Amino acid sequence: MPVKDKQDRILPLFEYVALDTSDKFGLRVQRDDKLRGLGVLGRGQIFSCFFEPHLKEATQLYEALISAETFDEFLELCHQARDFVNEGLYTYAVSVAVLHRPDCRGVSLPPLQEVFPDKFIPGETLNKAYYESTKIPEDEDVIHDMQETGNILDPEYKLAYYREDIGVNVHHWHWHLVYPATWRPEITGIVKDRKGELFYYMHQQMCARYDCERLSNGLPRMIPFHNFEEPMEGYSSHLVASINFMPYAFRTAGSTLQDTPECAVQDLERWRDRIIGAIQLGHVVDETGTEFPLDEETGINVLGDLIESSYDSVNREYYGSIHNWGHVLFAAIKDPDSRFQLNPGVMSDTATSLRDPIFYRWHRFIDDMLLEYKKSLPHYTKHQLGFTGVEIKSTCIRAKKTDEITTFFTKDELNISRAYNMARTGAIKIRYQHIDHEPFTYKINVFNKGSKTKEATVRIFLAPVKDELGNDIDLHTLRRLAIEMDKFKVALQPGDNVIERKSSESSVTIKDPKSLDELARGELADEHEKEFCSCGWPDHLLVPKGDEQGMKFHLFVMLTDRRMDAVGDHGKTGVCSDAVSYCGAKDQLYPDKRAMGFPFDREVDEDHLEKWLLPNMSNTIVTILHH
Ligand code: CUO
């Protein structure tokens, strides 16, 4: 069956899920045995893929959907499930299945922001837009501006544009669809390469990017949330869940974590101490008591799995599931035993958790634990860092001005009409603001002293020059704030080489996904097929905001020898492999043998970046100017 026909049959699976819970194909009388035991999480409840009972049920469903023998059987199971399974759980499981079924290759998921606008647009904005639409002829479009959800009385509100960005939240939702904590290769037949390490790296990068953004806005870097008794900042998302018309719980300033019936704060503390103990001892213990060393190559992957915790955790009984339960406890602060039947806070959901400032502090705490492990590793040697015979002569950024990138706010529209079954032909659109940057090109002059062509990997990072007090950031701190901008292969001819690479080609980002209308019209861009199925950092957030005076950043470029980087995953196709840095390449080995974050993942010998540079590296000071 052509991809377009499959796409046409997949799209209705997601129609009106947010509001109209009945399947427009009619209630199924028969229910397949494969769906037996599902339907535990009731309709109108917020699904959380961090909360173990929800996740277990979702896993049963996505495994059944992935295992369906034919495309038709898969669709039939989806239609049946839709009649009785929780709305959010259903959407999650069907999405995971579409991304992983071989017969769904090339099919795009509809943008989540159009399926569940309520996870991205504040309730008052949605309501007013709807009200406005009742006063306008049915065949006319309504465009309504997104409302602010806070003000400067909360200093953290300065970062709301970033935390509440639609693209970044959609990226996070997709990342967790591609890497479910409960992934079982033995059932699905697909191995997720270095999944624990990617969990660490993608979230480490989110924290680094958030701190760059904080510095851009004159705010201090965040403080990790490592004291579980500590009162924390408040947060109100203003989101209202369409499936039950209730707001996501807010949190007043000064709230502290509370025990829930399923998990106590002390459990988190116990798991934390066991994990840190394992890192200090240099090994973890499995359920039979066998010790596994946290070695140089696989230690980070083992720890990432163990902390998340994923089904790949070496011992979930002993090390628990600190990361996932943390999300659940933050979300449950205002109604820990559910006596008021409130919705949880946004931390419960991968599509909304990035909105909350505590998300970053929680992940920085997790990152700090993993940093302890990285500290135990030997520093990289000059041999590991260098590239014999290759020298970077100069690096610059070409934009309107050399070595200067401008950022600015721009407006976009989100069509919300397709989420709700409304009796009007005109669309309802929400106009919202987001940050963006001018397009730019890296230009790197490289000299290859050898007489043969050399295959190289180009690694590009950006890191702030000054901290919140205006002091120079030393290399030890800088390496934790370095954000990956791009990574790509080149062939270096003997002699002089000029490498030019556009910002839009970045291995970190994807462009805007196809809208539901475009997908319904049968638009299947080639480009889209190459991308990792909507996983990828949004292109408009590639560059930190910078400031009005022009904020200085180190542009660090490094060339490494492909012979040391290549993973030997030959013969695989490049479907969904555009944003490989944070999302990997679909169902293939992670396309870089080095540790994720290399060369900044380990401690360094020098205090200053300049002193640490080898001939195959360069550091250029660039300016990010915000208009
Ligand atoms: Cu992605 Cu905590 O894992 O959010």
Residues whose N, C-alpha, C, O or C-beta is under 5 A from the ligand:
A	BS01	CUO	none
